[in-house]
């Protein structure tokens, strides 16, 4: 009997469409539950089993890196590409679908996950750490594939850290209230609330997957307490609407072509939470963005690409 080989994970890869991802984790998989209903059959053991639906889903995590994914003539960072996939909707509310290729080993363990969409997109940074992104992907089905090695424009790339991050908060008059010098950590989440829809189509795979209402939330941890921002949250009841804005992303001067900026209008802040302890005093504020308009990462009302603001 042959000895089972000790495969190492670093020989694998993840690719979304043609873009290779230098990931730290990939949990994308095909799953199926098997239930055993209780029936009366005159036996002491269960004698009936039921197959559940086949579900493609899982998270992919990776750091932001200074890497061009489109070649020298069309250099672009991967994260804006994924943001567009997570954020841009058609007139019918659909997300753009893509395929995800995952190689585990060289022995018949490379798969294509078809008709995928990004369910959630998480962008986060903490002082002293990397800028991290995690996406939750949902797809329709999985099929075997032949592995072709991913292409990276550069043989290596610098991971972006907290010093590259930019976070600014503006009031309704577009006046800067708070910048990154106050901020210890920041997190932004887009949740498309994607659901699988099954029909009598003769398979256990969904007929389609589609997003529902989008939810944009996040949190910010401040060193100490910012009185202006705190007062804005306490006085929410005095305003009929909210027009504050959060700008976040990263900017690297030079020719790295890895800059990324997002504007989220209509941001409502919750009252901060604080705790007293024998350590650094911090306050945490949760926030919600209600843009209320069809805007994308390339234009439209309150155009979200604002890298020029960081220059």
N, C-alpha and C positions, 0 to 999 in steps of 0.2 A: 504494500500500500504506500502510495507516495506521501511524503511529508507535506502537510499543508503549508503553503508559502506564507511568510510574514510580510504582507504588503504594507507599505508605509503610505500615509495619506498625501505626502508631498508630491507624489507622482501624478496625482489627479489634478483636475482643473475645473473651473466654472466659466462658462461663456454665455453672455446674453446677446442674441443675434451674432454679430461679428466681433463683439467687444469682450476681450478676456478680462477677468476680474482677479486681482491679487487679493483673495479673500482670506479671512481668518476662520470662518466657519461656513458650512453649507448644510442645512437640514432639509433641503427640498427633497421630497420623496413621494412615492405612490403608496397609499395605504388602503386597506379594506378590512372592515370589521366582520367577524363571524359570530353570530348570536345563536343560542340554543334555546328555542322556546320550550316552555313547559307543556307537554302533551300527556294525555293518559294513554299508555300503550301496554300496560300490564308488565312493564319492566322497571327495574330499580334504577337504571341509568337513563340519561337523556338519549333519545333516538332520532331527533330531528335537528338539523342545523339550517341556518338562514344566512345567505351571503348579503353583506351590506354594500353600499355604493363604493365605487372606486374614486378616491379623492387624491388629487395632486396638490401639494402645498408644502410650505416650509419657509424658513428664514435664511437669508444670506447676509453675512456680516463682513465688513471690510473697512479699512482706514482710507481716508482721503489721501491720495498721492498725487504728486506733480507728474502727471503722465498724459501725453497726447495719445488719443486713441484713433485719430482719423488720418494719421500721416502728416508730413510736414505741410502739405498744401491745405489741409483742413483740420488743423490741430484743435482739439477740444477735450476738455476733461470729461471723464465718464459720469461724474455725478450730475452735471446738468442734463445729460442724456436721460439718466434714470429719473430725475425730477420731472422732466417732461412726460415720461411714461406714467408716472404716478399722478400727475396733476392735470394734464391736458385732457379735456373731454370733447367728444363730438357733439353736434347739435342734439343728438338723441341720448346724450349722457354716457356714451360708451367710452371706455379707455382703449388706447392703442394696444393691440395684442402683439406678442413677441414669442420667440422660442428660447428655451434655456437648455444648454448642453452641459452635462455633468459627467466627468470621467472619474471613476473610483479606482479601477485597476485596468490592466491591459487584457485581462481574461474575461472577455464578454461582459464587461461591466461599465459600458458607456451608454448614456441614455439621452434622448431628446424629450424634453417636456414641452408639449405643444400648446399653442393658444393660451399663453400665460398673460396675466396682468399683475400689476403691483397693487396689492391690497393695502399695505401700510408702508410708509416711508418715515424712518426716524433718523434725524440728524442731531448729533450731540457732541459737546465738547466740555471737558472739565480741566481746570487749571492743572498743569503738570502732565497732561495726557495728550493722546492723539485726538484728532477730529475723526469721529466714527460715524458710519452710516450702516443702518440695518434695514433691509427690505423684506417684507413678507409677500411671497409670490404664490399665486393660485393659478393652476392650469387645468386643462381639460383631460389630457391623457399622456401616457408615456410610451415610447417605443425605443427599441434598441438602435444604436447608431455606431458608426465607425469613427474612432477618435482621430482628430487632426489637431496637432498642437496649436495652442493659442499664439497669436502674434502680439508682441508688445513693441511699440515704437522705440522705446529706450530699454537697454539691457537692465537698468536698475532705475529706481525712482525714489525720491525722498518723500517719506510720509509726512503729512502736514500735522503740525502740533498746535497747541493752544495759542502760541504767539502769532500764528498765521490767521487765526479766527477773528472775525469782526462781528460785533453785535451792537446795534444802536436802537434806541427807542425814541420815537418822535411823538409829540402831542398833536392835537387836531390842527394846529397852525403850522405844522411841519417844522417845529422848533425842537432841537435835540434836548431830550430830558435826561437821558442816561446813556453812557457808553460803556465799553468793555472794561474800563478801569475800575468799575464798581463790581464787575460780575465774576463770580467764582465758577459757575457752570451754567450751561444753557442747553435746552432740549426743545426741538420742534418735531411734531408728529402730524402726518397726514394719514387719515384713515378713510378709505373709500368704501368700507363696509360691503365688500364684494360677497356675493352669494352664488351658490351653485343651484341651477334649476334643472330638474329631471323631468323627463317625459316618457311615454311608452314607446321609446325609440329602439327597443330591442337590445340595448346595452346597459351596463351598470355605470357607464360614464355619464356625466351631465350633458344635456343637450346644449346648454350654453352657460356661461358665467358672466355676471353683470354687476356693476357697482350700484350701490344705493346712494343716499344722501352722504355727502362728504363731511367729515369732522376734522377741524384743524385746531390742535391744542398744543400746549407745551408748558414748560416751567423754567424759571430763572432763579438762581441762587445768588443773592447779593451779599457782599461783605458789609456787615453792619445793616443799617436801614436807610433806604433812600426816601427822604420825607416827601418829595414832590410826587414820586411814583406811588408811594403809599397813600397820599392824600387823594390821588386820582382814583384809586380803588375804593376808598372809603366813601367818596362822594358820587359813586355810580348812579345813585337814585336822583341826582340833580340834573341829569342829562337825558334827553330823549333818544339819543343815538350816540355811538362811539366812533370816533374817526382817528384814534391813535394808530400808529404804525410800528411794526417791528421789522428791522432790517437785519438779516444775518447772512453769513457766508464766510468766505476767506479770500484774501488778496495777497498775491506774491508779486512784488515788483520785478521787472525784468522780462525775460522772454520765455517764461515757463509755460504760458498758455494754460494755466490751471486755476483760473479765477472763477469765482462762483458767488452770485449775490441774489438774494430773494427779498422782495418786499411783501409783507403781509398786512394789508389794510384792515380797518375795522376791528381792531384788537381790544378786547375787554379783559381787564385784569381783576383777579380775585384779591381779596384782602390778604395781606401777607401773614405767614405763620412764623413764629419765633420761639426759641427755647433758650433758657439760661443754663449755662454749664461752664465748667472750668476750661474753656477752649475758645477759639475764635467765635465771636458773635456773628451769626448769619441770619438772614431772613429769606424765606422762599415764597415766590409768587407764582401761582398758576395763571395761565392766560388762554384765551380763546380768540381765534380770528374768524370773523364772519364777513368775508369779502363781498358777498351778495351780488356778484357779477361774474360773467364768463370771461375770466382773464387767464392767460397762459404764461408760460415762462419766456415768451418771446415778444409779448406786446399786449395791447388791449388796455382797458382801464387800470390805472395804477400798475403799469408795466412792472413785472417783478424782477427783471434783470437790471440790477443797479450797480454793477461792478464799478462803473465810472465814479460812484460816490466814494469808493475806497481809495482812489488814486491820490 
